[in-house]
């Protein structure tokens, strides 16, 4: 009985993750500005990843593989926002440089 509940919750989290990631893809195609596209992709990517890995941890159960999955999430939660911030900062600086070149 508990296995059925656990797999039901895991399935629900995976479907929610899929919905979140698909929403991010639509946001990337819908927005015109580069920074808006990056924001849509980064936020949904981070949340979708969390939901997907939580689903896998629930499906796997408490063992060493779950610990590895949690460590992957921690690494990606640190790396993804930092890389998104650096790319956005580069975009802002290049826009400023283009405005100065037009003057």
C-alpha positions as CSV (number, residue, x, y, z in Angstrom):
1,X,0.0,0.0,0.0
2,X,2.8,2.4,0.9
3,X,4.6,1.6,-2.3
4,X,1.5,2.6,-4.3
5,X,1.2,5.9,-2.5
6,X,4.9,6.6,-2.9
7,X,4.8,5.9,-6.7
8,X,1.7,7.9,-7.0
9,X,3.4,10.9,-5.4
10,X,6.5,10.3,-7.6
11,X,4.3,10.3,-10.7
12,X,2.5,13.4,-9.6
13,X,5.8,15.2,-9.0
14,X,7.2,14.1,-12.4
15,X,4.1,15.3,-14.2
16,X,4.4,18.6,-12.4
17,X,8.0,18.8,-13.4
18,X,7.2,18.1,-17.0
19,X,4.5,20.9,-16.9
20,X,7.0,23.3,-15.3
21,X,9.7,22.6,-17.9
22,X,7.3,22.9,-20.8
23,X,6.1,26.2,-19.5
24,X,9.7,27.4,-19.5
25,X,10.1,26.3,-23.1
26,X,7.0,28.3,-24.1
27,X,8.3,31.3,-22.2
28,X,11.6,31.1,-24.1
29,X,9.8,31.1,-27.4
30,X,7.2,33.7,-26.4
31,X,9.5,36.5,-25.0
32,X,11.5,38.7,-27.4
33,X,14.1,40.1,-25.0
34,X,17.1,38.1,-24.2
35,X,17.0,38.7,-20.5
36,X,13.3,37.8,-20.3
37,X,14.1,34.5,-22.1
38,X,16.9,33.8,-19.8
39,X,14.8,34.4,-16.7
40,X,12.0,32.1,-18.0
41,X,14.5,29.4,-18.8
42,X,16.5,29.7,-15.5
43,X,13.6,29.8,-13.1
44,X,11.6,27.0,-14.7
45,X,14.8,24.9,-15.2
46,X,15.6,25.1,-11.5
47,X,12.1,24.3,-10.3
48,X,11.6,21.6,-12.8
49,X,14.9,20.0,-11.9
50,X,14.0,20.0,-8.2
51,X,10.6,18.4,-8.9
52,X,12.0,15.7,-11.2
53,X,14.8,14.7,-8.8
54,X,12.4,14.7,-5.8
55,X,10.2,12.4,-7.9
56,X,13.2,10.1,-8.6
57,X,14.2,10.1,-4.9
58,X,10.6,9.1,-3.9
59,X,10.5,6.3,-6.5
60,X,14.0,5.0,-5.6
61,X,13.5,5.1,-1.8
62,X,16.1,6.0,0.8
63,X,19.5,4.6,-0.4
64,X,22.8,5.7,-1.7
65,X,21.4,6.5,-5.2
66,X,19.0,9.0,-3.6
67,X,22.0,10.7,-1.8
68,X,23.7,11.0,-5.2
69,X,20.6,12.6,-6.8
70,X,20.4,15.1,-3.9
71,X,24.0,16.0,-4.4
72,X,23.4,16.6,-8.1
73,X,20.5,18.9,-7.3
74,X,22.6,20.9,-4.8
75,X,25.4,21.3,-7.5
76,X,22.9,22.3,-10.2
77,X,21.1,24.7,-7.8
78,X,24.4,26.5,-7.2
79,X,25.8,26.3,-10.8
80,X,22.6,27.2,-12.8
81,X,21.8,30.6,-11.1
82,X,25.4,31.6,-11.1
83,X,25.9,30.8,-14.8
84,X,22.6,32.5,-15.7
85,X,23.6,35.6,-13.7
86,X,27.0,35.8,-15.5
87,X,25.4,35.4,-18.9
88,X,22.8,38.1,-18.1
89,X,25.5,40.4,-16.9
90,X,27.4,39.9,-20.1
91,X,24.3,40.7,-22.1
92,X,23.7,44.0,-20.1
93,X,27.3,45.0,-20.7
94,X,27.2,44.3,-24.4
95,X,24.0,46.4,-24.7
96,X,25.7,49.3,-22.9
97,X,28.7,49.0,-25.2
98,X,26.4,49.0,-28.3
99,X,24.6,52.1,-27.0
100,X,28.0,53.9,-26.4
101,X,29.2,52.9,-29.9
102,X,26.1,54.5,-31.5
103,X,26.8,57.8,-29.8
